[in-house]
Amino acid sequence: MVYEYVTYPDETLVTFSNIRKKENGDEYIRVCFERPTEHGFDTVVFELPSYNIIEKDGRYSEEEIEFFKQVVEHSAAYFYEVAREGGSRSA
């Protein structure tokens, strides 16, 4: 399941996954920032709880990526809460 969080004026759509489990049992959520381009998408994907970027493709600037990291850090508890509730809350 993927949940929509927000769409920014430049058409960047922020989505986050349900809670998933790794082989070792650790839980994680993926938070994706995607913006349509004429040749596909600009994409940055973070993984919680590590806050690591696990995918980066396209032309997002370092400033934009730093902003996205702040969004992920400030919204992590919300992402986990909504994912645990099965998306019953809206952003």
N, C-alpha and C positions, 0 to 999 in steps of 0.2 A: 504494500500500500504506500502511496505517495500523497503527501498533504501539501497544499499550497499555503505559503506564508504571506508573501507580498509581491507586488509587481511595481518596480520603480519606473520613473518617467522615461528612462532610456530603453524600456521594455525588458529589462532584466527581471526574470521570474525567479523567485526563491521558493524552493520546495524542500521538503525533508521526508525521509523514509520512516517506515515503522521501525520498531526496535528489532534488530537482528542479532543473531548470536554467531560468534566465531566458533571454530572447531574446539577451542579451549573453554568455551562457555561464556566468554566475555561478551557483554552486550555493547552494541554500537548503533549509531544513527548516522546516516549520510545527509548532508545539507548541500544542495546544489544551487548554484547561481548560473543561469543561462540567459543569453541575449541573442535573439535572432540576428543574423547577418545575411548579406546577399549570397554567401557561400556556405551557409550552415549556421553554426552557433559559436559564440564565445562561451566557454564553460570553465567554472572552478567548482570543485567538489571537496568539501571538508568532511572529516570523519570525527565524530564525537565518541568518547570523551577526550581523545588525544588532541583535537583541534588541528590535526595535520591536514595539509592539502594532499589529497590522494589522486586528483586528476586536475590538469590545467591545460586548456587548449584555447587558442584564439588570441584576441587582442585586448584583454582587460589590462589596464595599467597597474603598476605597483600600488598606486594610491587607491584605486578601486579595490584591489585585493586586500589591502590593509583595512579598508572600510568593511569589507565582507567579513574579515576575521573578527572585527569588533561586533558586528551583528551576531555572528555565531556565538561568541563568548557571552554576550549579554542575553541571548535568547535560548541558551542551552537548556535551562530548566523548563522553559515553556515547551520546547520541542519534545523533551522526554515526557512531560505531563500529557500533552496531546497524544503522543504516540501510545502511551500506556492506556489512555481512555478510548483509543480507537478513532480519534478525530472528532469527538463530539463537541469540541470547542472551536470557535473561529478566531482568527488572528486579530 
